[in-house]
């Protein structure tokens, strides 16, 4: 998750990418459905139904991201970030059900010996689909990484499965054209369906983990610890560090142990500075600290005076972030 974007910038990128995903799904589905019906290819039709599911997924994705962007209210004081997580779970279930249907239909056609008619149009549309899905997946994944959006990352992964599934169908049509083997088109479609189901499972597990307030990845937690540790000796210690994700937002809270001789304003200045620095590094984050007084033997008045001097020189991290000078954008 990148910390270089402001929340407003991330929100604009998330909603704009969701619109792009929805429009792409509609275009791909309409094209493949027309060609699949015209040629009778189950491979093309299976890819078309996969894109029909994309339309539903992208629509839910768009709505869930819009809902998650709504500010906190009296009924939802922590915001609406979990709406995005719920949308991700819904998308993964739809993807899995689509894969199950494709497997079932492939087996049925294998038994019935149903073969596609003309494959030339199917070859063209699947080749275009591979190229389009690769571009769409990369663009959505980049936006998902920049904004920390689980819904966009799920959408990107599904478009990436389109690359592999469409590529497999393309190869199957090419092979059928050369060999005439009846089992190729429905057989590859069944394999593609199984792949789609397998791709949906990690998306579902990841979203379910977020819904259950699973901790952030270990490398992200370690980054937070390093930021806190860098503030010694302004702080004495810290404990009860907790992290979780809510849609594209992350929540962090921990206890700070500071010298019991600090004035309230000094302790608050340290905590406020640390909260802002963690939030800037993580990006779209809500950071809360609780201040505890130090219970160990004091290191001495000279030490306290030196540390207090450092505290009173603290600057707002927002003023010192890259791209700013003297508190102003450059």
Secondary structure, 3 states (H helix, E strand, C coil): CCCCCCHHHHHHHHHHHHHHHHHHHHHHHHHHHHHHHHHCCHHHHHHHHHHHHHHHHHHHHHHHHHHHCCCCCCCCCCCCCHHHHHHHHHHHHHHHHHHHHHHHHHHHHHHHCCCCCCCHHHHHHHHHHHHHHHHHHHHHHHHHHHHCCHHHHHHHHHHHHHHHHHHHHHHHHHHHHHHCCCHHHHHHHHHHHHHHHHHHHHHHHHHHHHHCCCCCCHHHHHHHHHHHHCCCCCCCEEEEEEEEEECCEEEEEEEEEECCCCCHHHHHHHHHHHHHHHHHHHCCEEEEEEEEECCCCCCCHHHHHHHHHHHCCCCCHHHHCCCEECCEEC
